[in-house]
């Protein structure tokens, strides 16, 4: 899956009960050295909206590419929580 994720890839974050879903976009992918090991990572810009649905700010999060799942894929224990490719 990692080779399908590039700048411009749309993603969804399913965070659970209080903030159910966020929309975002990969702004770049790169390799970082973490604890002496090379890791493929993506920078995701998450959109944030106010109560009227107007965009108020964006957050950028760096995540390991292996943490981004296919749309609809669940964790080993069946949880839908996590970052997924958008459709």
C-alpha positions as semicolon CSV with decimal commas, in nm:
position;residue;x (nm);y (nm);z (nm)
1;X;0,000;0,000;0,000
2;X;0,278;0,247;0,082
3;X;0,373;0,302;-0,284
4;X;0,019;0,429;-0,363
5;X;0,043;0,718;-0,118
6;X;0,181;1,036;-0,270
7;X;0,133;1,412;-0,236
8;X;-0,230;1,491;-0,306
9;X;-0,367;1,160;-0,174
10;X;-0,692;1,223;0,017
11;X;-0,728;1,054;0,356
12;X;-0,987;1,026;0,633
13;X;-0,914;1,007;1,003
14;X;-1,163;0,809;1,211
15;X;-1,092;0,916;1,569
16;X;-1,380;0,758;1,757
17;X;-1,678;0,901;1,944
18;X;-1,617;1,270;2,015
19;X;-1,446;1,376;1,690
20;X;-1,569;1,108;1,455
21;X;-1,409;1,190;1,117
22;X;-1,154;1,433;0,976
23;X;-1,066;1,491;0,613
24;X;-0,709;1,547;0,508
25;X;-0,458;1,540;0,229
26;X;-0,103;1,412;0,209
27;X;0,118;1,713;0,139
28;X;0,444;1,519;0,105
29;X;0,609;1,185;0,173
30;X;0,969;1,137;0,277
31;X;1,203;0,914;0,469
32;X;1,300;1,006;0,824
33;X;1,555;0,850;1,057
34;X;1,370;0,749;1,375
35;X;1,566;0,573;1,650
36;X;1,842;0,499;1,402
37;X;1,610;0,337;1,145
38;X;1,482;0,479;0,817
39;X;1,102;0,511;0,810
40;X;0,875;0,617;0,524
41;X;0,644;0,890;0,653
42;X;0,371;1,118;0,521
43;X;0,280;1,470;0,625
44;X;-0,099;1,499;0,638
45;X;-0,277;1,834;0,646
46;X;-0,606;1,792;0,834
47;X;-0,894;2,029;0,767
48;X;-1,076;2,178;1,066
49;X;-1,417;2,342;1,056
50;X;-1,627;2,552;1,292
51;X;-1,988;2,473;1,389
52;X;-2,118;2,637;1,070
53;X;-1,892;2,426;0,849
54;X;-1,644;2,704;0,767
55;X;-1,277;2,605;0,755
56;X;-1,094;2,770;1,044
57;X;-0,746;2,620;1,040
58;X;-0,542;2,320;0,935
59;X;-0,318;2,089;1,133
60;X;-0,021;1,897;0,992
61;X;0,059;1,554;1,131
62;X;0,356;1,331;1,043
63;X;0,260;0,962;1,033
64;X;0,434;0,639;0,939
65;X;0,308;0,529;0,596
66;X;0,229;0,187;0,740
67;X;-0,035;0,351;0,963
68;X;-0,245;0,458;0,663
69;X;-0,491;0,181;0,577
70;X;-0,702;0,108;0,272
71;X;-1,055;0,248;0,275
72;X;-1,272;0,032;0,500
73;X;-0,980;-0,172;0,638
74;X;-1,002;-0,242;1,011
75;X;-0,741;-0,314;1,274
76;X;-0,660;-0,665;1,389
77;X;-0,923;-0,639;1,663
78;X;-1,188;-0,505;1,422
79;X;-1,172;-0,135;1,509
80;X;-1,242;0,119;1,232
81;X;-1,044;0,389;1,422
82;X;-0,737;0,514;1,235
83;X;-0,626;0,683;0,914
84;X;-0,767;0,550;0,586
85;X;-0,746;0,634;0,219
86;X;-1,052;0,835;0,116
87;X;-1,277;0,726;-0,168
